[in-house]
Amino acid sequence: MEEADLAPSIKQEILIDAPVDVVWRAVTEPGQVSRWFSDEVDLEATPGYRDALTFSNRDARQSMSIQVTVQSVQPERSFSYRWLHPQGATVGQGNSVLVEITLQPEGDGRLRVVETGLEHMGWPGEEQDSYIRDHTAGWVTYLSRLQDYLGRQHADQ
């Protein structure tokens, strides 16, 4: 087994019954991303673009902004960004987690999200394990919201 196979990661997949261009817009256009993912989105699907996603916890009356830097964009195929890097730092392996969203245009309408690079963050074991648990559950929730959002959007047409 290769070392990359042993590295901790988070992987989630869903099937979406919607055209690829519709799904692409839902995962890359700020006005749509805010309907299923973060509450405020200041993001552009352009490599090198830097800004933030803001998540609000209305019950606790708190919000958290996460710095994001877009890494790569292949329209209607894949979109990746790094997050959790220190503000003002040059983003790269070792100080951020890579999130890759991949669409499978042929076949069954599969969308896959993978987070990698956790082993380079320097987190103690329990902190890394907690991150994996929290983000695994989070992606299940958010991808379910994405399915619901696209389902409602399709029903309105």
Buried (B, 14 or more C-beta within 10 A) or exposed (E): EEEEEEEBBBEBEBEBEBBBEBBBBBBBBBEBBBBBBBEBBBBBBEEEBBBBBBBBEEEEEEEEBEBBBBBBBEEBBBBBBBBBBEEEEEBBEEBBBBBBBBBBEEEEBBBBBBBBBBBBBEBEEEEBEEBBEEBBEBBEEBBEEBBEBBEEBEEEE
